Amino acid sequence: MSDEMTAIEAMPEDHTFDGWEELSWQERRERRIAKWMAAPGVEFVDETVRAAYVERIQMVMDAVTLKKPVRVPVVPQTGFYTARYAGLTAKESMYDYDKLAAAWVKFYEDMQPDFQSTDTYPGPVYDILGAKMINWPGHGVDDDSPWQFLEKEYMQAGDYDELIADPSAFFRRKLLPQYADAFAGLGALDPFSDTMEAASLPFTILGFADPAVVESVQRLHEAANATLEYMGALMGCSGETTARLGLPTLWGPTIKAPYDCIADTLRGTKGIVMDRYRQPEKIIAAAERFVPLQIDMAVRFSFFMESPLVCIPLHKGADGYMSDADFRTFYWPTLKAVLQGIIDQGLVPWVFAEGGYNERLEAIVDRDLPTGAIMWWFDQTDMVAAKQALGGYAAIGGNVPSAMLALGDRAQVEAYVTKLLDDVAVDGGFVLGPGGMVDDAKPETMKAMIDTARRWAG
């Protein structure tokens, strides 16, 4: 039995998954969508709001399955902008959860998009962990700047075999202590796989007597509690927005393309480029090792999240990062395997193709994957070309320029959105939103994007 099936069966109290092994992927998806629509635990203010909630989910699923929804769904995809709209700095949004909750509700109440899709981040957790792989507002950047990832070769070129042999042990010993101070003591622990016999058990846990290990465990315990506090605040304001406005949360789990697992926070851009020439077989083997890990992560997290839409941001597969031949060799095969794996479990891949994918369109139209099962969200890709390539096979979304929302005016946004909808949305299979995550925008341009889609009669 696969790891991901074990994860599913670990939740016997959820009768949504009874008889799971006998179901087709379509039947599994139907069960997940039905559970999402049922909104367990949500007390809607009235039946009209409940009906609006269900209708919005139906609209986005109609788009995913290549139907024409009653109208084009609009998804704002905001990062720090939700807080900025309410007059908060980025730092305030990360540290004052009461202000963040009020800002969250105000944004969605005023703008009335079709889904909640805001990324927020818990500053106290990064403080407790002693995070070293990022700068965040008030820590390395000013109070109102977005956070920055500090890229370097956290994994060395000669470490592939160790990573492939045991990714969990490799992360614990070599990567996590570089990511955050709180993990420093964990590298001294012996592998948990040593604990196979009762006679040896007392001796395999001796590492937990090490003061450095105890300190790490205590800090991680404190950070986990801080995360729970953050989650409680976030779930509270998100739940209020759902109950009062009928706005579903768009995404459930977020996972990564296997190549990006290596290229982002392990080898870095320079390191992975050198590896493509010097040890290409190691990249492929490591990416294949990450396939079941990403599928399992999506399945496990899906139990605790409302939406079965799995966000997969693509970082280093865009035009300019590699040739089309290298994309087909290093990037696409393992991403395709992840897509198939989560589709098989009734989940819906929401693939966020950051940057331009104009040179990738032929590669990603892969008929081995099911029709009407994937949303491709494009940033800087020619949407007419994307529609021509993917039309009748996969849904597309995007690609209102974030720069236009920040620097343009209402008339520009209205004209852009109208043309975009005329070009690619007439026969359905489309969701509107910014091409990238929005940290800055003008209220009038954000409202123009949403209102133009509502008025469009195509």
N, C-alpha and C positions, 0 to 999 in steps of 0.2 A: 504494500500500500504506500502511496506517495506521501511525502511530507505535507503537501498542501491538503490532501484528503484527511490526514490525521488532524490537521488544524481545524478543519470543518467539523469533524466528528467530536472534537473536544468541547463543543457547545451543545450538548444534548437537550438543554432546556429550550432552545430555539427550534420550534417545530417547523419553521420555514424550511429546514434542511432535512426533514425526514425523507428517507428513501433517496438520498442525494445521488448515490452511485448509479441508480437506474435512470436518471434523468439525462436528457440531451442538454447541450450547452444553452439552447434557446429556452428550454423549460427552466433551467437553473436561473437564467437571466430574468425570466418572467416572475419567478418567486422573489428574487431580490428586488425587482421593481415594485412588486405588489407590497412588499414589506416597507419600502421607502414611501410609497403612497399612503400606507396606513398610518404612518407617523406615530408609532407607539410612544406613549408618554406625553405627547403634545396635547394641550388643551386649547384648541382654537377658540377665538372669541365668539365665533358664530359659524354656521354652516356655509355661509358665503365665502368666508376666508378659507375654510377647509377646501371648498370646491376650487378656489383659485390656486391653492397649493397643488392639488392633484392635477389641475389643468396644466400648470407650468411643467411639472414632471413629464406629463404626456407630450407636451410640445417638444421638449428636448429629446425625448425618446423617439418621437416621430422623425425628428431631424436625423438622429443617429441611424435609424432604420430606413432612411432615404425616402420618407414620406413628406408630404407638404403639411406642416402644422397649421393650426388655425391662424397663427401669425408667427413671424420670425422671433424666436426667443432672443433676449438681450442679456448678456453677461458682462458686468463691468470689469472684472479681474483687477482688483485694487490691492496694492501693498500698503505703504504708509499714507496713501492719499485719503483713505477713510478717516484717519486721525487728523490729517492736515486740513481737510474740509471743515472740521469742527474747531479749528484754531489751535490744535495741539502740536507740539514739536514731536519729532520722531522719538526722542528720548522719553517724553511724557507718555507716549502710547505704549512704550515697553515697560514702564515702571509704575504707572498709576492705572490700575485695572478699572477703577470706578470711572475715571475719565474716558478710558478706552471704550468701556461698555456704552457710555452715553454717546460718544462719537459714532460708534457702530450703529446704534439705533437711529441717530439723527440722519446719518448718510442714507440708510436704506429707506427711512420714512420719507425723506425729501425726494430722493431720486427714483424710487419705485422701479428698480430693474426687475428681472424675473428670477434671479438667484442670488444668494449670498456667496461671494467668492473673494473674500478678503484674507490675505495673509497677515498675521500678526506674530510678534515674537516676544518671549518673556525675558526681559533684561535681568531680573534677579537670578534666574537660573544660570545664565552665562557668568554672572559675578561669582556665584558659589562654586561653579565648576572651574573657574579660572581659565576660561576659553582662550585659546591661543591661535586658532585657525581663522579668526575673523576680527575685524574692527567693527564696533557697533556704536550707535549714537551715544556720545558722551564718553566713549572708550576708543580712542584712536581716530575718531572723526568727530565733527562738531555735533551739537545736540539735534540738529535738524537735517543731517545727511543720512541717506540709507546706509545699511551696513555694507562692508566690503570683505570678500573672501581673500585670505592671504595665501596665495598659491605658492607652493614649493614642492620639491620632491620628498614627500613624507615617506614614501617607499623607495628604496634604492633599486637600481637596475638589476642587481643580483638576487633580489628577494622573491622573484616570481614563484619558484618552486615551493618555498615556505608558505606563501599565500595560498597557492593551489592546494597544498596538502591539508591545511586546516585554517580556513579563513578566520574563524572565530578566535582561535588561539593567536593568530598573527595580529589581528586587530588589538587584542588585549595586551599583548606583549610589546608591540612595536609602534602601532599607530595611535591608539587612544592616548597614551602618555604625551604624544606630540600635539594632539588636538586640544587637550585641557589638563591642567595641573591635577585635578581631582583623580585622574586615572593613574597617576604615577606609581602608586603602590601595587597595582594589580599585576604588573608584569612579573612580580616575584612569585606568583602563585603557580603551583604545578598544574599540569593539564588535568581537567576534571575527569578525563577518560582513564586516569590512573585508579580511580575509585571503583574497582571491579570486584574486589573481594572484601568480605567483612573483616578478615584478619589485617588487611592493609589499610582499611578505612581511617583508623585513628592517625596514621602517619601521613596520609595524603592530604590531610587538612591542616598540617602544621603551619602552612604559610599564613593562615589567618591569625596566628599569634604574633606575627611581625607587626610592630607599631606602624610601619608605613602602610601596610595593608589595612589595618584598622582605621587609620586616618582616611584613607581613600574610601572605604566603605561608609564611614560616617559622613563624609562630604557628599557622597553620592546619595545617601539617604536624605540628607538635607535638601539636595537639589531635586530629588524626586518629589518630596513634599511641596517644594516651591512650584514644581511643574503641575502638581495636582491643584494647587491654589489658582494658578493661571488658567488651567483647563476649566475649573469651576466657574470662574468669571466669564470665560469665553463662551462656555456652553449656556450660561445664563442669558447673556445678551443675544446670542444666536437663537436660543429657544424663544425668547421674547419676540424677536423679529419674525420668526416662523409663526408663532401663535397669533400675533396681532396683524401681520401683513400678508401672511400666506407665502412667504419666500422660502423655498427649500435651500438647503446648503448644497452647493454644486458638487464639490469633490469629496470623495472619501479618502482612501489611502493615496499617498504619493510615493512612487518608486522611481528607479532610474534605469536607463539603458545600460546593459552590462559593460559596454565599452566605456561609458562615462563613469561608472563606478571606479574604473582604473585611472582614467585620464583626468578626472576632476581632482579628487582629494588623495590620491595615492601617488601617481607619477607626475601629474601636472602636465601642462601643454608641451613644454620643451621635452620633458622626459619621454612622453608617449610618442612624440614625433621621432625621436632618436630610436626608440624601441621598434617602431614600424620598419626601420631599415636594418637594425642590428639583431633583433630577436622577435620577428613577427609571430613565430609559432607560440611564444610564451604569452603574447597578448591574447591570441585566440583561445588558448587553453584557459587562461584566467577568466576571460569573458564568459566562456562556457561554464566555468565553475560558479559564476554569479547568477546564471539563469534560474536555477531552482531557488536560490536565496531570494531573488526579487519576487518570484511568483509566490513563495511562501509568505513573504512580508505583506504582499497585497492581500492575500487571503486572511491572514491573522488580523490585520488592522481593519478589515472590512466588517468584522463582527462588532466593533465598537464605534462605528461611524455610520451616519445616516445614509449617505449616498453610496451606490455601488460603482460610481464613475471613478476610475483610477487615473490620477494625473501622472503623466510621464514627461517631465521636461527634458528635452533633448539639448545637450550643451555643446558637444564637440563633433556633431555630425553634419553641421551646416555647410553650405557652399563656402569654400575658402579654407576650411579646416583640413580637408583631404580631397584627393581626387575621387571621381565617381568609382573607379576601380577599387580604390582602398575602402570606400564606403561599403561596397558590395562584399568586400573580403572581411573587414574588421568590424564594421558597425552593424550592418543590417541583419546578418544571420542570427545573432544572439538576441537582438531586439525583436526580430520576428518570432523567435522561440518564446520570449516573454509574452508578447502579444497573444500568441496562440494559447499559452498556458493560462493566462488570466481570463481569456474568452471562454476557455473550456470550463472554468469555474463560475460562469455566469456573470462575470464582471465586465465592465465596459471600458476599454482603453481610451483615455482622453489624451492624445499625444500632442504635446506642446512643442512644435517645431520652431525653436527660437532661431532668429536670424533668417537667412534666405535658404529655401529648399528648392529653388528653381532647377538645379542640376540633379535633384534627387527624385523628381516626380516619377520617372520611369521605373526606378528601382523599388519605390514603395508601393506601386500598384502591383502587388503580389497576389495572384489569384489563388495561391495555396491557402490564404487566410480567408475566413468567411466574409461574404458580402453583407453589408449593413450591420457591422459589428464594431466599427472603430470611428472615433471622431479625430480628424486631423486638424489641429488648431494652428493656423499659420500666422507668422509675424511679418516678414518682409518678402513673402513669396507672391508671385504674380497670380492673383486669384482666378483670373480667367483661365490661365494655363492649368491651375490646380483643379478647377472644375472640369475642364476637358479631360484631364488625366484620370481623376478619381470619380467623376460623375457616374452614377449607377453602380459604384463599388463601395465607396466609403464617404461619409459625411465630411464636410469641411466647415471651419469657423475662423473667426478673426475679422479682418486684419486692419482695423482702424488704427492709424499710426499714433503711438503714444506721444510723439513730439507734437502732432497736430492738436491733441487734447491739451497739451501744456502751453503751446505757443500760438495756436491758431485762433480762429473766431467761430462763432456759431454758424455763419454762412458757409465757411469752408467745410466744417464737419457735416452739415446738412447735405451739401453737394456731394461730398465723398461717400457718405453712407448711402444716399439715394442711388448713385451710380453703381456702387458695390452690390447693392441688393438687386438692381435691374440686371446686372451682369451674371450673378451666380445664384440668386435665391428664388427665381421664378418657379422652378419645379421642386422646391424643397431641398432637404438635405443640408441645411445651412443654419448656423447660429452666429449672431453678430456680437462683436466685442472688440476691445483693443487688441492689437497684435502682441503686446507685451504687458507685463505687470505694471500698473500705473502707480507711481509714487507722487506724481505732480500732475495737476490738470486744473483748468478753469471750471468753476461750477457750471457756467453756461455751455461750455463745450461738452462736458459730460452729459448734461441734460439734453443737449441737442442730439447726441448719439442715440440716447434712449428714445426720445420723443419722435425722431425721424423714423426709426424702425416701427414704432407704434402706428404712425400715420401712413406708412407705405402700404399700398394697396395691390402690390403685384401678386 
